[in-house]
Every structure is written in C-alpha cells, then in structure tokens.
Amino acid sequence: MSARGGRGAWLLAASPLLAVIAALAAGAVFIAGIGENPLEIYALLFREAFGTGYGLGQTLFRATPLLFTGLAVALAFRAGLFNIGVEGQMYLGGFAAALVGAYVPLPGALAAVAAVLAAGLAGGLWGAIPGVLKARFGAHEVINSIMLNFIAFSLVSWAGHGLFQTATVRTREVAAGATLPRLDTLLPAMRGAPVNASLLIGLVLAVAVALLLFRTRLGYELRALGLNAPAAEYGGIAIGATQALAMGLSGALAGVGGTNFVLGYKHWFELGFTGGAGFMGIAVALLGRNHPFGVLVAALFFGALSYGGLVVNQRVPRELVEVLEALVILFAISARPLLERVSRRWA
C-alpha cells in the first residue's frame, strides 16, 4: 500500500471521530448563539459524565441499553439487513424477563439466569419473524420489523390488563434471586448510580459478537451475505436461513438489553421503559461502523450526552443534546461517502 493509500485508509477509519468533532463544532454555534461559552458547556458536560464516580455510573447506566441495541442493529447490518424493530424486541425481552423473574420459582442465581435467557428468547423469536418472512416471501424486513414494534407494544398492553399491579402500568416485582446486582456494591465510588451487572453481560456479548463475526464460519457467511448476496448464494450459503438466523440473533441481543431496567434497576416491567433506546441503537451502530467495539465506544458517547445533558440543563436548553445526537447521525452518514471519494483520490 502506498503512503497516500495508507492516509486514505486512516481517514476512513477516523470518520466516526470526525463526525463527532463536526457535530460538536456545529453545536458550539448554537451554544454561542444563546450567549454561553461552548468550551465551558462541553467541559461541564463531560466533566459531570466522567469526572465523578456517580456521574460515570449514570453514564454507564444510560449507555448499557444502547450497547445492546447497537449490537443488535450492527449484527443485522453486517448481514445486509436493517432491523428497525429493535425497540419492540427489547420491550418484549424486558416483559419476558419480568414474568419469569416474578412467577417462575427458582433457587438462587438460577432465577436471574432464567430471566436473562427468557429475555433473549423473547427478543430472538420476535426478531426472527421478519427474517422468516423475508426468507420465505421476500417481504422487506424494514416494513415488517417496524410494524412489529407496534404489535409488541399493543400485545404487552393487552397482557398487562391481567398482570399489572392495581392502578399501575407495571408488573409485580421480580424475586430477589432474579435481580441483577448493582455495581456500586463493588465500586463504592459509584454509590447511588443505577449501573448494574447487565453492563457486564453487554460487554461479554460485545466480545462474543466480535468473535462470531470475525472468527467463525457463521460470521463469514453473515458478512458475505451483507457484502454480496448473489455471490454468497453462488458460494453455497443458504440465503434465507442465514437471513432468518441473523434477524433472530439480532433480536436476542436487543431482548437481553431489557434486563438493564427490569432486573437491574426497577426490578419490574413498566410500560414505555425502553424510551427510544431501540431507535437510538441505529445511531450507535452507524457511529460505531457496525463493529462491536465501535458500538461500545459509541454507546458510551451517547450515554455521556444523555446524562451530561441533564447537568447542563440549567445553562442551555435540554434540546441541545437532541440536536447534538441528530448532528452526529447526519455527519456520520454523510462523512463516510465523502471520505471514500477522498481516499480513492489518494490511492
């Protein structure tokens, strides 16, 4: 590779960072426009998000569901599929975890293991539906997966009429053995922050997804399918079965993400608990370039924006965080093609 080609490769690799820098620069214009110092606001935001144990714990807690949903979207993207139903898959995963944790009597830690597995199974089955429909009938997974979100919300609301506590929109509390411990028991500096063991599960799954994609035959088939489906089929890959499996695995990752709130925080399921984390997973996957470790960094960045936005709310409008998130997404989408053209000129 020539020196110019090497510079082009580095430029492409740095595209997510450049997108973040461009978004922060554009956000600085809005901050200056309301009479505040952008450097002071950004310093306050990131100091509160990372500079104290409690702030770091809050950032990690908010990053945890984004890690799961980002992994889910990225895995589907790698297979050439767009899973926009991650919100509903996480929703059902959290509901399943709550039911198993509350109503299935199991001793000790087996209750937590069963609840986590139930979350993954529920999300996986829901995610597999659009995959099967695409494999069998050629139905587009975007339309099917987004409509399944609304079906999931309605299904849980209907089931809740007989399961929710009186005059509430939540289930009964899960058994003590089914809860996931908070990390502040091990790290006293984070005392009071709701970050819990579901973060550790997410980190393990990020490594597992990386190994799956880049060290196994199935991962090779998924990536080959995403790069060129006709060529993958010519090479002997069962397109339909691989698509259904990819969507099922994607849904399982999203489903397990529901344990952060249900088993690790509130210890019950509550309507609307996902709060858009499924849709934010798309932004996390894009910024992380569909790589598990890139997703991890992107989830941490968006988690910091989420918590830091609350801290700076007294000086700048809270909507600033939403503006920054939108700008990051826009720059991440547009910067890549531009940098590819530049890198080709350098090759």
N, C-alpha and C positions, 0 to 999 in steps of 0.2 A: 504494500500500500504506500502510495506517495505521501509526502508531508502534507500536501494540500488535501488529499483524500482523508488523511488522519484528522485534520482540522474539521473537515465536514462531518466525520463520524462523531467527534466530540461535540460539535454544535448540535447535532440531532439528540445526543444523549442529554444535553443540558437544556433541551426545550421546555421541560416542566418548570425548571428553575427560572428560566427566562420569562415564562408565562406568569409566574408568581411575582417576579420583580416588576413586570409591566403592569400587573393588576394593582400592586401596592403603589406604584407611581401614579397611576390614574386615580386611585383612591385618595392619594395625597392632595390632588387638585380639589376634590370635593371637601376634604377636611379644611384646607386653606380657605375655601370659599365661604365657610361658616365662621371664619375668624380664629380657628385653632391652629396650633403648630403641629403639622403632620408627624414630625420626628418625636415630639413629646407623646402624642397619642399612640403611635406604634410602639414606642418604648414602654409605655404604661401597659398596653395590651399584652405584649409578650412577656413583660416582667411579671405580671399577675398570673399569666398562664403557665409559666415555667419557673418563676423565681422563688416560689414558696412551695412547701410540701403540700399544703392544702390545694393551692392553685394547680399544681401538677396533677394531683389526684383527680380534681374536677376535669382537667383537660383529658386525662386518660379515660375517665368515665365516659365523656362525650365522644371520644374517638373510638371507643370499643364497638358500638353498633355499626359505625362507618367502616371499621375494619372488616366486619363480617359481610356487609352488603357490598363493599368494594371488591372483596374477593369473589363474591358470587357473580357480580357483573363481569369482572375481569375473566373469570373462567369461561363464561358463556361467550364473551367477545373472542377469546382465543380460538374457540371452535366456530367462529363466524356467525354467532347467534347474538341477538340483542334481547336479554332478559330484562324487560321493564316491569316485570311482576314481582320484583324482589320485596316490595313493601308488603304485599299480601302474603308472601311466603314467610316473611319474618313474623307477621301478625298471627298466622296460624301456628307457627312454631312456638311462639310465646303462649298461645292459648293451650296447645297440647302439653307444654311443659307445666303449666299451671294445673291442668286437670290431673295429670299423672302425679305431680307433687302433692296434690291435695287429697286425692281419692284412692291412690294405689298404696296400700300399706307395705312398705319395705324397710328392712332394718338398716340403720346407719347410713353410710355413704351410698349404698345401693339405690336409695331413693333419689339422690341427686344425679347419679349416673343414668337411671331410667328416665328421669325428667329431661335431661340433656339429649338422650337418644330419641326420645319422643319428639322433641322439638325438631331435630334433624330429619326424622322420618316424615313428619307432617309437612315441613317445608319442601322436602325432596319429592314427595308424592305430588304436591301441588305444582311444583316446578316442572315435573315430568309431563304433566298434561299437555302444555303447549308443545313440548318436544315430540310427544307421540302424535299429536295432531299434525305437526309439520312433516314428520316422517311418513305418516300414513296417507295424508290427504294433501300435503303441500301447503297447508294453511300457514300464514305468516305468523311467526312467534310473537312479533311486537303487538299485533292486534289482540291475539289470544291472551297473552300474558297480562296486558294492561286491563283487559276486561275481567280477568280472573281476580284482579285486585278487588274490584267492587263486589264480586261474588263472595270473596273471602270475608270482607267487612260485613256484608249482609248476613252471611251464614253464621258468623260469630255472634252478631247482634240477636239473631233469632234463637240460637242456642242459649244465649245469656238470659233469656226470659225465665228459664227454669234453673239457671245455675248461679246467677249473680246474687250477691247479698241484697237484702231488702233495702230499697231506696238508694241503691248504689249502681254503678256501672262496672263493678269488679267482681271477681270470683272470691271465694274464701281463701284464706291464707294457706300456703303450702306447708307441709310438715317441716319441722325443724331440720330433719335429716336431708331434706330436698333443697335446702338453701345453699347458695354458693358463698363462701366466706369473703368478707371484705379484706382488702389488702392492708388496711391501716392497722390490723392486728399484728402484722409482721413488720410494717413500716410506720412506726408511731408518728413520724413527721407528717404523714398524710391524714392524721386523725380528723375524722369528720367528713372526709371525702368519700363518696359512694363507690369508688372504683373497687372492683371485686374480681374474683377468680375467673370470671368469663373472659377477662382480658388475657389471662394465661392460656385459656382454651383457644382464643383467637390467634395468639402468637404461634401456638403449636400447629394450628390449621394453616397458617400462612406458610410455615416451613413445609407442611405436608403437600400443599398445593404446588409449591415450587418444585418439590421432588417429583410430584406427579407429572407436571408439565414438561420438565426438562430432563428427567432421569428414567422415565418408564415408557413402555411401548404405547400404552394408552395415551399418555401425554403427547407423544409424537403424532398419534393418529388425530387427536384433537387439534393440534396446531396445523397439521397438514390439511385437515378439513377446513380450517379457518382461512388458510392461505389460498387454497385452490381446490374446491370441492370436486370438480370433474377429474382432476389429476389424482386426487385421493381415492376416488372410486375406481379409477383405472388401476391404481396400485393395490387394489384388493380390500380397501377399507369399506365396511358396511356403513354407508352414509346415514341411513335412517336410524339404525340402532345407536350409532355414535352421537347423533344429534339428541336423541331422547335421553341418553345417559348424561350428556353434557348439561342439559337443562335440569335433570334430576339432581346431579351433584351441585349445580349452582343453587337450586332451591334449598338443598340440605344445608349449605353454608349459611344462607340467609335465615333459615329456620332456627339454627343454633344461636344466631345473633339475638333472638328474642329472649334468651336466658339472662342477658345482662340486666334487663329491667325486672323480669318476672322472678328469677331465682336469686339474683344478686343484689337487688335494690329494694323494690317494694315488697317482694315475696307474694305477689298476687298478680293476676292479669287484669288490665284495665283498658277499657275502650280507648282507642286512639293513642296507645302508648308509643307506637313507632315514631310518630311526629315527623314523618317525611324522611326518615333515615334511609328507606329503600331507594327513594329517588336521588338522595344525596350520594348514594353509593355509585351512581353513574358518574358523577363528577369526580369522585375519589378514584374510580378506575381509569378515567380519562387522564387525570393528572398523574397517576402512577404508571401510565403507559401499559396497563394491563399486566404488570409484573407484580407478583405477591409482595415483594419487598418495597417496590414503589408505592403500592397500595397502602402499606403500613405507614410510610412517611406522609403520604397524602392525607390519610385519616388523622394522623397526629396534627397536621397543619390545620385541617378544618375543625378539629376538636379545640385547638387553641383559639381559633377565630370565634367559635361558638361561646366559649367561656369568657374569653377576653372581651367580647362584645358586651357582655353584661357589666363588666367592670367599668368600661369607658362610657357607659350609657349616660352618665351624668354630664359628660362634656360634649359628646357627639350623639346624634340620633342612633338608636339601635339598628335602624335600617342600613347603617353603614356596613355592617357585617354581611347583610344580604347582597349589597352592592359589590363588595369585595369578592364574595363567593361567585356571583354571576360573572364578574370580570375575569376571574381566574379560569372559569369554564370557557368563556369566549376566547381568551388568549390561548388557552391550551388547545382548543380546536383549530384556531386559525394559524397559530405559530408553526405547527408541525409541517403543513404543506409548504409554507414559505421557506422554512429552513431546509426542507428537502430540495427545493429548487436551488438554493444557495449551495448546498453541499454537492449537488450534481455539477455545478459550475466549477467547484474546487477539485472535483475528482480528476 
